Amino acid sequence: MPRRIGSHHVDVSATRLVLPGLVSESWQRSARLGLRRDDEAAPVLPLADLKNAREQNPWISRLLQPQLSTLLPSLKNSPSIIVMSDAQGLVLDTLGNQDFLHKAQRFALLPGSLWGEQARGTNAIGTALAIGDFCEVAGEQHFLNHNAGLYCAATPVYGPDGKIAGVLDLSTPATHPGRDAVMLIRRAVANIEHDWACNMLNKDRWLLRLHTEHDPENEMIMVFSDEVLLGANRRAMQEFGLSSASIGSVAWRSLFTHRPDRHPAPVEALNQRRYLARQQTHHSARVTVPPMQEPVHPQALRLLNAGIALCITGETGSGKEHLCRALHQQSHWRSGPFVAINCAAVPENLIESELFGYVPGAFTGANPKGYEGKLREANNGVLFLDEIGDMPLAMQTRLLRVLQEKCVTPLGGNGRHNVNFALVCATHRDLQQCVEQGSFREDLLYRIQEFQLRLPPLREKPDLAAFILTLWEQLGGVKRQIALSDNLLNTLSRLPWPGNVRQLLSFLKVLLALYDNGDVIEEETLPEGVVCPGLRTAPALSAVPPPPDELAALREANGNMAQAARQLGISRSTLYRRLERRSVS
Ligand SMILES: Nc1ncnc2c1ncn2[C@@H]1O[C@H](COP(=O)(O)OP(=O)(O)OP(=O)(O)O)[C@@H](O)[C@H]1O
């Protein structure tokens, strides 16, 4: 018997389900599409079509990438994966560990599978696409019985043209619905839409950035070419009742009483609401909007996917480990662990047990339960051996054997454990030179350096200014509307940065802590104590006098402490303390 839910007719006689309105409407559509609940359909596209679809959707890698640092930790400890699809519901990529999913579901959620409503009836991806909004489908609410083991929550991603570009979905087993992570997905989508609109800026366009007084977190972005609206994020479209039809036809004069200027100020909009708004041009954008984030080194990614050993060289702080972690996250190995060990940091007598593990009772002081070791821990994932050039020769021999035989024998044991991992090594040394000096095995060098990748130091980076802006954005500077002036940016991109990204990051973090939201940071007004070689700071510019010389003052006062202290403008006890410190140093 058909049963009325809300205003919709749904045949639930077979399931006795009470379906929310949106889901029940989707069931009606699924039935009209000719699907049956016991259909086993699981359409998958050929690899070539998947490759094409990925190329047509570059936003996935460019705009999702900056969100991963927030999304991935939430997946780590829960049985969940993130699924990215295009606007037709074709799964382009997944993130997270699929192992928790039932085998059939694991297969069904793989890249290349189709999840539009036409293909699978009611499901979060397909239904979010059909209704153009967030959608959650749990267990038996799925139209096809064979998807009933899943809980899925999906949000469509809108491009700045007001059209749906794809979907971000969170899937978990129906028994562990991932409701806690849903907010993260929605926030990631809002960030993607925000960044996408910002990235439309060029020298012929200007941006309007605005937010309500009470909600600075949810910035609205509109992009104009002279008078006409060229794009907006969804938040702005919703607030001003715009749609894809408004793009190219609406003028800013039909939305606001006047064009805001560069500094944030209240504006009256024609929708009778007030906002804090500012305009941003291509010129001022240099100080606030970072360029799109480049996808991680595509060549290295292909090699890692193919199981080829990479060796990353570069000065300290140049980002060798950072790159390796990013490669792991994007590679086929991402469902496995990322295990890092710094060969220079582990004492020589411990490195063997640390890498190869040991059986219970292998040596005095060992953990009575034994230890698996880093090589086995990295099974099915990526092993990152940092400072490989510092590995003792005896360990090099053992490591070479493991790499050749793909099995590990723990200390004190006879058992052999098969291992399969992708190997990435890093070093700041010239390994060829180490071979010539006899401190590194030549045969190991060939094995670990099937492909060599050199990370340039910051001073050699041709686009350092753009990189600084990217970091600034990642650190939250753009969100807080703190701008680096053109002058400062130019100076920073010419400094030598001997500590590379590590040093640059610390420097930017100091600025972020010292400045208020909305500030423009000028080189000339950098506070005293902001230390960076080659950078002038306020005291240097204003010729602050050198620190007082207590000894000279004492000499001048013929050893009279009170007189010397008076001359220096300090108390006698301070003078005693300073003299004491000088004698110590
Ligand atoms: N491209 C990048 N984007 C953002 N942060 C980065 C980037 N590259 C490096 N970092 C950050 O800079 C710091 C130093 O990077 P990392 O530890 O990877 O350098 P390294 O070359 O491995 O250094 P070392 O040789 O001293 O071990 C880390 O905090 C890292 O997160």
The ligand as an ORCA input file, in Angstrom:
! r2SCAN-3c Opt
* xyz 0 1
  N      55.516     23.204      0.623
  C      55.308     23.387      1.924
  N      54.152     23.921      2.350
  C      53.941     24.115      3.680
  N      54.811     23.798      4.647
  C      55.976     23.249      4.278
  C      56.297     23.024      2.901
  N      57.518     22.484      2.836
  C      57.945     22.373      4.106
  N      57.029     22.817      4.967
  C      57.146     22.875      6.436
  O      58.463     23.323      6.728
  C      59.018     22.623      7.812
  C      60.296     21.923      7.369
  O      59.963     20.956      6.377
  P      60.566     19.482      6.382
  O      60.686     18.942      7.773
  O      59.802     18.665      5.402
  O      62.018     19.796      5.808
  P      63.220     18.802      5.581
  O      63.820     19.163      4.277
  O      62.763     17.379      5.745
  O      64.149     19.253      6.771
  P      65.357     18.447      7.482
  O      66.356     18.110      6.394
  O      65.916     19.441      8.449
  O      64.759     17.240      8.125
  C      57.944     21.675      8.286
  O      57.221     22.311      9.339
  C      57.048     21.511      7.074
  O      55.720     21.201      7.455
*
